[in-house]
Structures are given as structure tokens and as C-alpha cells.
Amino acid sequence: MSFVLEHLQNNLWSGKFSHFPSDIMVHGLSGRLGGASGKPYAALNMGIHVGDDPVKVLENRRRFLNALELKAEDVCSPQ
């Protein structure tokens, strides 16, 4: 199994595992660059549950999903 890292735009990156069956679902991992959050949340924080400003978290999610051309209602993310 390998891991592929792809530059999307600006400082936004996405990663995925090569052996994950794409016929089941599209998957990916985000990097921490290119976001709106300040320290200690490392820019592209997408976790509402950690204490970051929810407005900034939603902006981070919007940026990432926009770069991937995805809609929020089509995404399932673990906590």
C-alpha cells in the first residue's frame, strides 16, 4: 500500500491510500496548510470538537471541499 499526496491549490493538499477501493467511496486526508485557524490549531483545522472558533472551522472545511469540488452533504468524516 502506498500513500499519494496531491497539491490542490494554494497551500491545500490532499492525500489518499492507493489500495482503498474507490468503488466503495472516495476517500482522502487533509494537510494542515491553507486554513483560516490560528495557533494552536495549525491553520486547516477541521475539527469543531477541539475548541477552535466554529466560524474558522467551517471556513476551513469550505476551502478544502471547494478545492476537491465536493459538497458538504456528500462527506462523512470521523471525529
PDB file with SEQRES, HELIX, SHEET and CRYST1 records, atoms N, CA, C and O in Angstrom:
SEQRES   1 A   79  MET SER PHE VAL LEU GLU HIS LEU GLN ASN ASN LEU TRP          
SEQRES   2 A   79  SER GLY LYS PHE SER HIS PHE PRO SER ASP ILE MET VAL          
SEQRES   3 A   79  HIS GLY LEU SER GLY ARG LEU GLY GLY ALA SER GLY LYS          
SEQRES   4 A   79  PRO TYR ALA ALA LEU ASN MET GLY ILE HIS VAL GLY ASP          
SEQRES   5 A   79  ASP PRO VAL LYS VAL LEU GLU ASN ARG ARG ARG PHE LEU          
SEQRES   6 A   79  ASN ALA LEU GLU LEU LYS ALA GLU ASP VAL CYS SER PRO          
SEQRES   7 A   79  GLN                                                          
HELIX    1 AA1 ILE A   48  VAL A   50  5                                   3    
HELIX    2 AA2 PRO A   54  LEU A   68  1                                  15    
HELIX    3 AA3 ALA A   72  ASP A   74  5                                   3    
SHEET    1 AA1 3 PHE A   3  GLN A   9  0                                        
SHEET    2 AA1 3 LEU A  12  PHE A  17 -1                                        
SHEET    3 AA1 3 LEU A  29  SER A  30 -1                                        
CRYST1    1.000    1.000    1.000  90.00  90.00  90.00 P 1           1          
ATOM      1  N   MET A   1       0.853  -1.169   0.000  1.00  0.00           N  
ATOM      2  CA  MET A   1       0.000   0.000   0.000  1.00  0.00           C  
ATOM      3  C   MET A   1       0.898   1.231   0.000  1.00  0.00           C  
ATOM      4  O   MET A   1       1.924   1.262   0.680  1.00  0.00           O  
ATOM      5  N   SER A   2       0.512   2.227  -0.754  1.00  0.00           N  
ATOM      6  CA  SER A   2       1.255   3.477  -0.765  1.00  0.00           C  
ATOM      7  C   SER A   2       0.317   4.638  -0.442  1.00  0.00           C  
ATOM      8  O   SER A   2      -0.905   4.496  -0.446  1.00  0.00           O  
ATOM      9  N   PHE A   3       0.916   5.767  -0.168  1.00  0.00           N  
ATOM     10  CA  PHE A   3       0.186   6.981   0.159  1.00  0.00           C  
ATOM     11  C   PHE A   3       0.553   8.020  -0.886  1.00  0.00           C  
ATOM     12  O   PHE A   3       1.734   8.247  -1.148  1.00  0.00           O  
ATOM     13  N   VAL A   4      -0.450   8.653  -1.485  1.00  0.00           N  
ATOM     14  CA  VAL A   4      -0.232   9.645  -2.532  1.00  0.00           C  
ATOM     15  C   VAL A   4      -0.664  11.004  -2.009  1.00  0.00           C  
ATOM     16  O   VAL A   4      -1.782  11.155  -1.516  1.00  0.00           O  
ATOM     17  N   LEU A   5       0.208  11.986  -2.113  1.00  0.00           N  
ATOM     18  CA  LEU A   5      -0.079  13.350  -1.683  1.00  0.00           C  
ATOM     19  C   LEU A   5      -0.218  14.215  -2.925  1.00  0.00           C  
ATOM     20  O   LEU A   5       0.649  14.202  -3.799  1.00  0.00           O  
ATOM     21  N   GLU A   6      -1.312  14.969  -3.001  1.00  0.00           N  
ATOM     22  CA  GLU A   6      -1.595  15.786  -4.176  1.00  0.00           C  
ATOM     23  C   GLU A   6      -1.781  17.249  -3.775  1.00  0.00           C  
ATOM     24  O   GLU A   6      -2.508  17.553  -2.829  1.00  0.00           O  
ATOM     25  N   HIS A   7      -1.120  18.150  -4.501  1.00  0.00           N  
ATOM     26  CA  HIS A   7      -1.294  19.587  -4.285  1.00  0.00           C  
ATOM     27  C   HIS A   7      -2.558  20.023  -5.008  1.00  0.00           C  
ATOM     28  O   HIS A   7      -2.674  19.834  -6.219  1.00  0.00           O  
ATOM     29  N   LEU A   8      -3.510  20.605  -4.280  1.00  0.00           N  
ATOM     30  CA  LEU A   8      -4.781  21.012  -4.870  1.00  0.00           C  
ATOM     31  C   LEU A   8      -4.726  22.435  -5.400  1.00  0.00           C  
ATOM     32  O   LEU A   8      -4.973  22.674  -6.582  1.00  0.00           O  
ATOM     33  N   GLN A   9      -4.403  23.380  -4.525  1.00  0.00           N  
ATOM     34  CA  GLN A   9      -4.301  24.798  -4.882  1.00  0.00           C  
ATOM     35  C   GLN A   9      -3.744  25.547  -3.689  1.00  0.00           C  
ATOM     36  O   GLN A   9      -3.861  25.081  -2.555  1.00  0.00           O  
ATOM     37  N   ASN A  10      -3.144  26.691  -3.926  1.00  0.00           N  
ATOM     38  CA  ASN A  10      -2.541  27.490  -2.855  1.00  0.00           C  
ATOM     39  C   ASN A  10      -1.772  26.575  -1.896  1.00  0.00           C  
ATOM     40  O   ASN A  10      -0.872  25.859  -2.334  1.00  0.00           O  
ATOM     41  N   ASN A  11      -2.097  26.579  -0.630  1.00  0.00           N  
ATOM     42  CA  ASN A  11      -1.448  25.699   0.348  1.00  0.00           C  
ATOM     43  C   ASN A  11      -2.329  24.515   0.723  1.00  0.00           C  
ATOM     44  O   ASN A  11      -2.157  23.956   1.806  1.00  0.00           O  
ATOM     45  N   LEU A  12      -3.262  24.113  -0.128  1.00  0.00           N  
ATOM     46  CA  LEU A  12      -4.153  22.993   0.175  1.00  0.00           C  
ATOM     47  C   LEU A  12      -3.625  21.709  -0.459  1.00  0.00           C  
ATOM     48  O   LEU A  12      -3.302  21.671  -1.646  1.00  0.00           O  
ATOM     49  N   TRP A  13      -3.545  20.671   0.349  1.00  0.00           N  
ATOM     50  CA  TRP A  13      -3.052  19.361  -0.075  1.00  0.00           C  
ATOM     51  C   TRP A  13      -4.063  18.296   0.312  1.00  0.00           C  
ATOM     52  O   TRP A  13      -4.813  18.464   1.273  1.00  0.00           O  
ATOM     53  N   SER A  14      -4.083  17.213  -0.427  1.00  0.00           N  
ATOM     54  CA  SER A  14      -4.950  16.076  -0.118  1.00  0.00           C  
ATOM     55  C   SER A  14      -4.129  14.801  -0.278  1.00  0.00           C  
ATOM     56  O   SER A  14      -3.273  14.701  -1.157  1.00  0.00           O  
ATOM     57  N   GLY A  15      -4.407  13.832   0.586  1.00  0.00           N  
ATOM     58  CA  GLY A  15      -3.708  12.566   0.481  1.00  0.00           C  
ATOM     59  C   GLY A  15      -4.683  11.409   0.443  1.00  0.00           C  
ATOM     60  O   GLY A  15      -5.802  11.512   0.947  1.00  0.00           O  
ATOM     61  N   LYS A  16      -4.253  10.297  -0.161  1.00  0.00           N  
ATOM     62  CA  LYS A  16      -5.096   9.107  -0.178  1.00  0.00           C  
ATOM     63  C   LYS A  16      -4.224   7.859  -0.255  1.00  0.00           C  
ATOM     64  O   LYS A  16      -3.071   7.912  -0.685  1.00  0.00           O  
ATOM     65  N   PHE A  17      -4.794   6.744   0.168  1.00  0.00           N  
ATOM     66  CA  PHE A  17      -4.104   5.466   0.115  1.00  0.00           C  
ATOM     67  C   PHE A  17      -4.418   4.780  -1.211  1.00  0.00           C  
ATOM     68  O   PHE A  17      -5.567   4.776  -1.654  1.00  0.00           O  
ATOM     69  N   SER A  18      -3.409   4.207  -1.835  1.00  0.00           N  
ATOM     70  CA  SER A  18      -3.573   3.637  -3.168  1.00  0.00           C  
ATOM     71  C   SER A  18      -4.434   2.377  -3.205  1.00  0.00           C  
ATOM     72  O   SER A  18      -5.035   2.085  -4.238  1.00  0.00           O  
ATOM     73  N   HIS A  19      -4.509   1.631  -2.122  1.00  0.00           N  
ATOM     74  CA  HIS A  19      -5.232   0.364  -2.147  1.00  0.00           C  
ATOM     75  C   HIS A  19      -6.655   0.436  -1.591  1.00  0.00           C  
ATOM     76  O   HIS A  19      -7.306  -0.598  -1.439  1.00  0.00           O  
ATOM     77  N   PHE A  20      -7.135   1.615  -1.292  1.00  0.00           N  
ATOM     78  CA  PHE A  20      -8.506   1.746  -0.805  1.00  0.00           C  
ATOM     79  C   PHE A  20      -9.440   1.619  -2.007  1.00  0.00           C  
ATOM     80  O   PHE A  20      -9.262   2.334  -2.992  1.00  0.00           O  
ATOM     81  N   PRO A  21     -10.426   0.731  -1.952  1.00  0.00           N  
ATOM     82  CA  PRO A  21     -11.295   0.516  -3.114  1.00  0.00           C  
ATOM     83  C   PRO A  21     -12.176   1.728  -3.434  1.00  0.00           C  
ATOM     84  O   PRO A  21     -13.108   2.032  -2.688  1.00  0.00           O  
ATOM     85  N   SER A  22     -11.888   2.411  -4.524  1.00  0.00           N  
ATOM     86  CA  SER A  22     -12.606   3.631  -4.871  1.00  0.00           C  
ATOM     87  C   SER A  22     -14.033   3.369  -5.335  1.00  0.00           C  
ATOM     88  O   SER A  22     -14.827   4.303  -5.439  1.00  0.00           O  
ATOM     89  N   ASP A  23     -14.374   2.102  -5.617  1.00  0.00           N  
ATOM     90  CA  ASP A  23     -15.754   1.814  -5.994  1.00  0.00           C  
ATOM     91  C   ASP A  23     -16.683   1.815  -4.777  1.00  0.00           C  
ATOM     92  O   ASP A  23     -17.904   1.834  -4.929  1.00  0.00           O  
ATOM     93  N   ILE A  24     -16.107   1.796  -3.574  1.00  0.00           N  
ATOM     94  CA  ILE A  24     -16.907   1.859  -2.348  1.00  0.00           C  
ATOM     95  C   ILE A  24     -17.175   3.314  -1.970  1.00  0.00           C  
ATOM     96  O   ILE A  24     -18.316   3.704  -1.722  1.00  0.00           O  
ATOM     97  N   MET A  25     -16.119   4.100  -1.932  1.00  0.00           N  
ATOM     98  CA  MET A  25     -16.244   5.529  -1.664  1.00  0.00           C  
ATOM     99  C   MET A  25     -14.927   6.217  -1.974  1.00  0.00           C  
ATOM    100  O   MET A  25     -13.862   5.599  -1.944  1.00  0.00           O  
ATOM    101  N   VAL A  26     -15.015   7.493  -2.270  1.00  0.00           N  
ATOM    102  CA  VAL A  26     -13.820   8.306  -2.448  1.00  0.00           C  
ATOM    103  C   VAL A  26     -13.326   8.666  -1.058  1.00  0.00           C  
ATOM    104  O   VAL A  26     -14.129   9.015  -0.192  1.00  0.00           O  
ATOM    105  N   HIS A  27     -12.036   8.588  -0.828  1.00  0.00           N  
ATOM    106  CA  HIS A  27     -11.507   8.897   0.493  1.00  0.00           C  
ATOM    107  C   HIS A  27     -10.346   9.868   0.350  1.00  0.00           C  
ATOM    108  O   HIS A  27      -9.819  10.060  -0.745  1.00  0.00           O  
ATOM    109  N   GLY A  28      -9.954  10.472   1.450  1.00  0.00           N  
ATOM    110  CA  GLY A  28      -8.817  11.378   1.433  1.00  0.00           C  
ATOM    111  C   GLY A  28      -8.487  11.874   2.821  1.00  0.00           C  
ATOM    112  O   GLY A  28      -9.273  11.722   3.756  1.00  0.00           O  
ATOM    113  N   LEU A  29      -7.330  12.462   2.941  1.00  0.00           N  
ATOM    114  CA  LEU A  29      -6.847  13.063   4.173  1.00  0.00           C  
ATOM    115  C   LEU A  29      -6.416  14.482   3.856  1.00  0.00           C  
ATOM    116  O   LEU A  29      -5.904  14.749   2.769  1.00  0.00           O  
ATOM    117  N   SER A  30      -6.614  15.380   4.782  1.00  0.00           N  
ATOM    118  CA  SER A  30      -6.197  16.761   4.550  1.00  0.00           C  
ATOM    119  C   SER A  30      -4.866  17.026   5.229  1.00  0.00           C  
ATOM    120  O   SER A  30      -4.495  16.363   6.197  1.00  0.00           O  
ATOM    121  N   GLY A  31      -4.161  18.006   4.700  1.00  0.00           N  
ATOM    122  CA  GLY A  31      -2.971  18.511   5.362  1.00  0.00           C  
ATOM    123  C   GLY A  31      -3.374  19.626   6.309  1.00  0.00           C  
ATOM    124  O   GLY A  31      -4.563  19.859   6.524  1.00  0.00           O  
ATOM    125  N   ARG A  32      -2.402  20.311   6.874  1.00  0.00           N  
ATOM    126  CA  ARG A  32      -2.718  21.367   7.836  1.00  0.00           C  
ATOM    127  C   ARG A  32      -2.440  22.764   7.279  1.00  0.00           C  
ATOM    128  O   ARG A  32      -2.582  23.746   8.008  1.00  0.00           O  
ATOM    129  N   LEU A  33      -2.053  22.878   6.028  1.00  0.00           N  
ATOM    130  CA  LEU A  33      -1.755  24.177   5.440  1.00  0.00           C  
ATOM    131  C   LEU A  33      -2.985  24.740   4.732  1.00  0.00           C  
ATOM    132  O   LEU A  33      -3.876  23.993   4.325  1.00  0.00           O  
ATOM    133  N   GLY A  34      -3.023  26.050   4.594  1.00  0.00           N  
ATOM    134  CA  GLY A  34      -4.045  26.695   3.781  1.00  0.00           C  
ATOM    135  C   GLY A  34      -5.336  27.042   4.485  1.00  0.00           C  
ATOM    136  O   GLY A  34      -6.339  27.308   3.822  1.00  0.00           O  
ATOM    137  N   GLY A  35      -5.348  27.048   5.809  1.00  0.00           N  
ATOM    138  CA  GLY A  35      -6.577  27.309   6.528  1.00  0.00           C  
ATOM    139  C   GLY A  35      -6.651  28.670   7.177  1.00  0.00           C  
ATOM    140  O   GLY A  35      -5.733  29.483   7.071  1.00  0.00           O  
ATOM    141  N   ALA A  36      -7.768  28.905   7.856  1.00  0.00           N  
ATOM    142  CA  ALA A  36      -8.054  30.192   8.491  1.00  0.00           C  
ATOM    143  C   ALA A  36      -7.759  30.208   9.983  1.00  0.00           C  
ATOM    144  O   ALA A  36      -7.709  31.279  10.588  1.00  0.00           O  
ATOM    145  N   SER A  37      -7.561  29.035  10.591  1.00  0.00           N  
ATOM    146  CA  SER A  37      -7.371  28.956  12.043  1.00  0.00           C  
ATOM    147  C   SER A  37      -5.986  29.431  12.468  1.00  0.00           C  
ATOM    148  O   SER A  37      -4.999  29.247  11.755  1.00  0.00           O  
ATOM    149  N   GLY A  38      -5.939  30.043  13.644  1.00  0.00           N  
ATOM    150  CA  GLY A  38      -4.667  30.469  14.219  1.00  0.00           C  
ATOM    151  C   GLY A  38      -4.123  29.422  15.179  1.00  0.00           C  
ATOM    152  O   GLY A  38      -4.711  28.352  15.343  1.00  0.00           O  
ATOM    153  N   LYS A  39      -3.013  29.730  15.804  1.00  0.00           N  
ATOM    154  CA  LYS A  39      -2.420  28.813  16.777  1.00  0.00           C  
ATOM    155  C   LYS A  39      -3.376  28.638  17.943  1.00  0.00           C  
ATOM    156  O   LYS A  39      -4.051  29.603  18.301  1.00  0.00           O  
ATOM    157  N   PRO A  40      -3.471  27.522  18.527  1.00  0.00           N  
ATOM    158  CA  PRO A  40      -2.677  26.301  18.332  1.00  0.00           C  
ATOM    159  C   PRO A  40      -3.310  25.318  17.356  1.00  0.00           C  
ATOM    160  O   PRO A  40      -2.958  24.138  17.373  1.00  0.00           O  
ATOM    161  N   TYR A  41      -4.231  25.760  16.508  1.00  0.00           N  
ATOM    162  CA  TYR A  41      -4.996  24.840  15.676  1.00  0.00           C  
ATOM    163  C   TYR A  41      -4.406  24.587  14.290  1.00  0.00           C  
ATOM    164  O   TYR A  41      -5.044  23.923  13.473  1.00  0.00           O  
ATOM    165  N   ALA A  42      -3.248  25.078  14.012  1.00  0.00           N  
ATOM    166  CA  ALA A  42      -2.479  24.721  12.813  1.00  0.00           C  
ATOM    167  C   ALA A  42      -3.209  24.957  11.494  1.00  0.00           C  
ATOM    168  O   ALA A  42      -3.252  24.065  10.647  1.00  0.00           O  
ATOM    169  N   ALA A  43      -3.763  26.103  11.315  1.00  0.00           N  
ATOM    170  CA  ALA A  43      -4.302  26.593  10.042  1.00  0.00           C  
ATOM    171  C   ALA A  43      -5.544  25.871   9.537  1.00  0.00           C  
ATOM    172  O   ALA A  43      -6.642  26.415   9.652  1.00  0.00           O  
ATOM    173  N   LEU A  44      -5.416  24.666   8.983  1.00  0.00           N  
ATOM    174  CA  LEU A  44      -6.559  24.000   8.353  1.00  0.00           C  
ATOM    175  C   LEU A  44      -7.225  23.012   9.305  1.00  0.00           C  
ATOM    176  O   LEU A  44      -7.498  21.870   8.934  1.00  0.00           O  
ATOM    177  N   ASN A  45      -7.481  23.450  10.520  1.00  0.00           N  
ATOM    178  CA  ASN A  45      -8.192  22.605  11.473  1.00  0.00           C  
ATOM    179  C   ASN A  45      -9.634  22.437  11.000  1.00  0.00           C  
ATOM    180  O   ASN A  45     -10.307  23.423  10.702  1.00  0.00           O  
ATOM    181  N   MET A  46     -10.108  21.202  10.929  1.00  0.00           N  
ATOM    182  CA  MET A  46     -11.480  20.952  10.510  1.00  0.00           C  
ATOM    183  C   MET A  46     -12.301  20.274  11.598  1.00  0.00           C  
ATOM    184  O   MET A  46     -13.387  19.758  11.330  1.00  0.00           O  
ATOM    185  N   GLY A  47     -11.782  20.272  12.840  1.00  0.00           N  
ATOM    186  CA  GLY A  47     -12.497  19.655  13.951  1.00  0.00           C  
ATOM    187  C   GLY A  47     -13.209  20.678  14.816  1.00  0.00           C  
ATOM    188  O   GLY A  47     -12.566  21.470  15.506  1.00  0.00           O  
ATOM    189  N   ILE A  48     -14.526  20.667  14.783  1.00  0.00           N  
ATOM    190  CA  ILE A  48     -15.326  21.591  15.597  1.00  0.00           C  
ATOM    191  C   ILE A  48     -15.203  21.239  17.075  1.00  0.00           C  
ATOM    192  O   ILE A  48     -15.368  22.110  17.928  1.00  0.00           O  
ATOM    193  N   HIS A  49     -14.919  19.994  17.389  1.00  0.00           N  
ATOM    194  CA  HIS A  49     -14.926  19.482  18.758  1.00  0.00           C  
ATOM    195  C   HIS A  49     -13.680  19.825  19.581  1.00  0.00           C  
ATOM    196  O   HIS A  49     -13.610  19.429  20.744  1.00  0.00           O  
ATOM    197  N   VAL A  50     -12.694  20.542  19.031  1.00  0.00           N  
ATOM    198  CA  VAL A  50     -11.433  20.762  19.751  1.00  0.00           C  
ATOM    199  C   VAL A  50     -11.289  22.142  20.382  1.00  0.00           C  
ATOM    200  O   VAL A  50     -10.283  22.410  21.039  1.00  0.00           O  
ATOM    201  N   GLY A  51     -12.275  23.028  20.198  1.00  0.00           N  
ATOM    202  CA  GLY A  51     -12.218  24.339  20.830  1.00  0.00           C  
ATOM    203  C   GLY A  51     -11.863  25.487  19.909  1.00  0.00           C  
ATOM    204  O   GLY A  51     -11.799  26.632  20.356  1.00  0.00           O  
ATOM    205  N   ASP A  52     -11.632  25.216  18.639  1.00  0.00           N  
ATOM    206  CA  ASP A  52     -11.353  26.266  17.660  1.00  0.00           C  
ATOM    207  C   ASP A  52     -12.637  27.060  17.399  1.00  0.00           C  
ATOM    208  O   ASP A  52     -13.736  26.575  17.664  1.00  0.00           O  
ATOM    209  N   ASP A  53     -12.493  28.259  16.888  1.00  0.00           N  
ATOM    210  CA  ASP A  53     -13.629  29.103  16.519  1.00  0.00           C  
ATOM    211  C   ASP A  53     -14.442  28.386  15.432  1.00  0.00           C  
ATOM    212  O   ASP A  53     -13.910  28.120  14.354  1.00  0.00           O  
ATOM    213  N   PRO A  54     -15.715  28.069  15.689  1.00  0.00           N  
ATOM    214  CA  PRO A  54     -16.527  27.339  14.708  1.00  0.00           C  
ATOM    215  C   PRO A  54     -16.615  28.027  13.344  1.00  0.00           C  
ATOM    216  O   PRO A  54     -16.701  27.352  12.318  1.00  0.00           O  
ATOM    217  N   VAL A  55     -16.594  29.353  13.324  1.00  0.00           N  
ATOM    218  CA  VAL A  55     -16.641  30.085  12.054  1.00  0.00           C  
ATOM    219  C   VAL A  55     -15.388  29.773  11.229  1.00  0.00           C  
ATOM    220  O   VAL A  55     -15.473  29.583  10.016  1.00  0.00           O  
ATOM    221  N   LYS A  56     -14.227  29.719  11.890  1.00  0.00           N  
ATOM    222  CA  LYS A  56     -12.981  29.407  11.179  1.00  0.00           C  
ATOM    223  C   LYS A  56     -12.952  27.952  10.727  1.00  0.00           C  
ATOM    224  O   LYS A  56     -12.458  27.646   9.642  1.00  0.00           O  
ATOM    225  N   VAL A  57     -13.479  27.058  11.552  1.00  0.00           N  
ATOM    226  CA  VAL A  57     -13.527  25.637  11.175  1.00  0.00           C  
ATOM    227  C   VAL A  57     -14.410  25.454   9.940  1.00  0.00           C  
ATOM    228  O   VAL A  57     -14.036  24.732   9.016  1.00  0.00           O  
ATOM    229  N   LEU A  58     -15.562  26.094   9.918  1.00  0.00           N  
ATOM    230  CA  LEU A  58     -16.448  25.986   8.758  1.00  0.00           C  
ATOM    231  C   LEU A  58     -15.797  26.579   7.510  1.00  0.00           C  
ATOM    232  O   LEU A  58     -15.978  26.056   6.410  1.00  0.00           O  
ATOM    233  N   GLU A  59     -15.043  27.662   7.670  1.00  0.00           N  
ATOM    234  CA  GLU A  59     -14.305  28.237   6.538  1.00  0.00           C  
ATOM    235  C   GLU A  59     -13.235  27.268   6.062  1.00  0.00           C  
ATOM    236  O   GLU A  59     -13.041  27.115   4.856  1.00  0.00           O  
ATOM    237  N   ASN A  60     -12.537  26.613   6.979  1.00  0.00           N  
ATOM    238  CA  ASN A  60     -11.532  25.618   6.590  1.00  0.00           C  
ATOM    239  C   ASN A  60     -12.164  24.476   5.799  1.00  0.00           C  
ATOM    240  O   ASN A  60     -11.628  24.044   4.779  1.00  0.00           O  
ATOM    241  N   ARG A  61     -13.290  24.000   6.272  1.00  0.00           N  
ATOM    242  CA  ARG A  61     -13.989  22.920   5.570  1.00  0.00           C  
ATOM    243  C   ARG A  61     -14.441  23.375   4.188  1.00  0.00           C  
ATOM    244  O   ARG A  61     -14.332  22.632   3.213  1.00  0.00           O  
ATOM    245  N   ARG A  62     -14.955  24.615   4.113  1.00  0.00           N  
ATOM    246  CA  ARG A  62     -15.399  25.152   2.828  1.00  0.00           C  
ATOM    247  C   ARG A  62     -14.241  25.209   1.838  1.00  0.00           C  
ATOM    248  O   ARG A  62     -14.394  24.817   0.681  1.00  0.00           O  
ATOM    249  N   ARG A  63     -13.086  25.694   2.283  1.00  0.00           N  
ATOM    250  CA  ARG A  63     -11.915  25.777   1.404  1.00  0.00           C  
ATOM    251  C   ARG A  63     -11.499  24.403   0.887  1.00  0.00           C  
ATOM    252  O   ARG A  63     -11.254  24.224  -0.305  1.00  0.00           O  
ATOM    253  N   PHE A  64     -11.425  23.448   1.791  1.00  0.00           N  
ATOM    254  CA  PHE A  64     -10.977  22.110   1.409  1.00  0.00           C  
ATOM    255  C   PHE A  64     -11.970  21.447   0.452  1.00  0.00           C  
ATOM    256  O   PHE A  64     -11.577  20.894  -0.575  1.00  0.00           O  
ATOM    257  N   LEU A  65     -13.252  21.509   0.796  1.00  0.00           N  
ATOM    258  CA  LEU A  65     -14.260  20.896  -0.072  1.00  0.00           C  
ATOM    259  C   LEU A  65     -14.336  21.595  -1.423  1.00  0.00           C  
ATOM    260  O   LEU A  65     -14.524  20.942  -2.449  1.00  0.00           O  
ATOM    261  N   ASN A  66     -14.192  22.905  -1.430  1.00  0.00           N  
ATOM    262  CA  ASN A  66     -14.192  23.658  -2.685  1.00  0.00           C  
ATOM    263  C   ASN A  66     -13.026  23.215  -3.571  1.00  0.00           C  
ATOM    264  O   ASN A  66     -13.204  23.047  -4.777  1.00  0.00           O  
ATOM    265  N   ALA A  67     -11.860  23.029  -3.003  1.00  0.00           N  
ATOM    266  CA  ALA A  67     -10.693  22.595  -3.773  1.00  0.00           C  
ATOM    267  C   ALA A  67     -10.893  21.197  -4.359  1.00  0.00           C  
ATOM    268  O   ALA A  67     -10.364  20.885  -5.426  1.00  0.00           O  
ATOM    269  N   LEU A  68     -11.658  20.359  -3.660  1.00  0.00           N  
ATOM    270  CA  LEU A  68     -11.938  18.997  -4.134  1.00  0.00           C  
ATOM    271  C   LEU A  68     -13.213  18.918  -4.973  1.00  0.00           C  
ATOM    272  O   LEU A  68     -13.562  17.853  -5.483  1.00  0.00           O  
ATOM    273  N   GLU A  69     -13.907  20.055  -5.112  1.00  0.00           N  
ATOM    274  CA  GLU A  69     -15.172  20.130  -5.834  1.00  0.00           C  
ATOM    275  C   GLU A  69     -16.211  19.171  -5.239  1.00  0.00           C  
ATOM    276  O   GLU A  69     -16.905  18.457  -5.963  1.00  0.00           O  
ATOM    277  N   LEU A  70     -16.300  19.174  -3.895  1.00  0.00           N  
ATOM    278  CA  LEU A  70     -17.257  18.345  -3.169  1.00  0.00           C  
ATOM    279  C   LEU A  70     -18.259  19.217  -2.432  1.00  0.00           C  
ATOM    280  O   LEU A  70     -17.992  20.386  -2.155  1.00  0.00           O  
ATOM    281  N   LYS A  71     -19.404  18.646  -2.120  1.00  0.00           N  
ATOM    282  CA  LYS A  71     -20.427  19.318  -1.320  1.00  0.00           C  
ATOM    283  C   LYS A  71     -20.367  18.753   0.095  1.00  0.00           C  
ATOM    284  O   LYS A  71     -20.105  17.565   0.279  1.00  0.00           O  
ATOM    285  N   ALA A  72     -20.607  19.594   1.089  1.00  0.00           N  
ATOM    286  CA  ALA A  72     -20.543  19.176   2.492  1.00  0.00           C  
ATOM    287  C   ALA A  72     -21.496  18.017   2.791  1.00  0.00           C  
ATOM    288  O   ALA A  72     -21.169  17.138   3.588  1.00  0.00           O  
ATOM    289  N   GLU A  73     -22.663  18.011   2.161  1.00  0.00           N  
ATOM    290  CA  GLU A  73     -23.633  16.945   2.436  1.00  0.00           C  
ATOM    291  C   GLU A  73     -23.208  15.576   1.885  1.00  0.00           C  
ATOM    292  O   GLU A  73     -23.812  14.555   2.213  1.00  0.00           O  
ATOM    293  N   ASP A  74     -22.173  15.564   1.055  1.00  0.00           N  
ATOM    294  CA  ASP A  74     -21.673  14.305   0.493  1.00  0.00           C  
ATOM    295  C   ASP A  74     -20.480  13.742   1.258  1.00  0.00           C  
ATOM    296  O   ASP A  74     -19.881  12.753   0.834  1.00  0.00           O  
ATOM    297  N   VAL A  75     -20.130  14.369   2.390  1.00  0.00           N  
ATOM    298  CA  VAL A  75     -18.928  13.984   3.114  1.00  0.00           C  
ATOM    299  C   VAL A  75     -19.265  13.315   4.448  1.00  0.00           C  
ATOM    300  O   VAL A  75     -20.174  13.741   5.160  1.00  0.00           O  
ATOM    301  N   CYS A  76     -18.526  12.279   4.763  1.00  0.00           N  
ATOM    302  CA  CYS A  76     -18.604  11.617   6.047  1.00  0.00           C  
ATOM    303  C   CYS A  76     -17.203  11.689   6.659  1.00  0.00           C  
ATOM    304  O   CYS A  76     -16.241  11.216   6.054  1.00  0.00           O  
ATOM    305  N   SER A  77     -17.083  12.268   7.831  1.00  0.00           N  
ATOM    306  CA  SER A  77     -15.750  12.388   8.439  1.00  0.00           C  
ATOM    307  C   SER A  77     -15.761  11.863   9.875  1.00  0.00           C  
ATOM    308  O   SER A  77     -16.705  12.108  10.627  1.00  0.00           O  
ATOM    309  N   PRO A  78     -14.705  11.141  10.246  1.00  0.00           N  
ATOM    310  CA  PRO A  78     -14.626  10.633  11.627  1.00  0.00           C  
ATOM    311  C   PRO A  78     -14.212  11.734  12.587  1.00  0.00           C  
ATOM    312  O   PRO A  78     -13.650  12.748  12.173  1.00  0.00           O  
ATOM    313  N   GLN A  79     -14.485  11.539  13.842  1.00  0.00           N  
ATOM    314  CA  GLN A  79     -14.052  12.501  14.874  1.00  0.00           C  
ATOM    315  C   GLN A  79     -12.732  12.037  15.424  1.00  0.00           C  
ATOM    316  O   GLN A  79     -12.168  12.685  16.306  1.00  0.00           O  
TER     317      GLN A  79                                                      
END                                                                             
